Amino acid sequence: MGALLTAELIKLRTTRTFVALAATAVVLSLLLTILTAALTEPTASSVRSDVFESDLTTLFILVLAVVGISGEWRHRTITSSLLAAPDRVRFMLAKTLAYAAAGVALSVLITVAVDVAGMVILSARDQPTPPAGDLVDLAWRNFVLAALLGCLGVGVGALVRNQPVAIVGLLALGFIVEPVLLGLAPSVGRFGPLVGLPSGVTESDIGDGTADLFAPGLALALLVAWVVLLVGLGTLLLRRRDVDGG
């Protein structure tokens, strides 16, 4: 298992798509933080959410995970990958763990960049800054979400082999479907794996701030359930799928 995981991590690290999207995530997160810290006047109670919740890791690692596994079929590398790792369950587990680790690594990088930039700019402008404990609390929540959504992306990519369909579907779900449900039927929308549950984990306000989200612990447990369900279904489908026949 260790060799499989190492191979997946090397494959991920040396892929140009991963490098490009990871760099984009860092730059955009940093840009949002710099602009917000430089142009707004947050209060002591809102500075954490206004300035320091600019970690875009979850969006990018979700897309990267979908690209990573669905690309095995798109680029016809799935056959050689499974020849090297005939046990398909272990193959899926290695993929899942690799993208969980990548999500955490990317979130750590973005968190450090965002925290340093935000604190420097706000201090220079004599604006309020959050206590170190608040930043640590936000950081570990972001790390957990990045790991889980990396796993979720692997499950989705295993279920939907068509890469554009999988990515567009996830973006539509995260930016349109779930926000609409949270506005119209929050009791349903709060179960969403891309907005509702992650917002519960981070205790973030969404929409007008009136959505009744799950408490962090329960939101985290439900998000883990989504991951187990999707990765489990993706693994089951992979075991039954004739990769030679597409």
Disulfide bonds with the S-S distance in Angstrom:
none
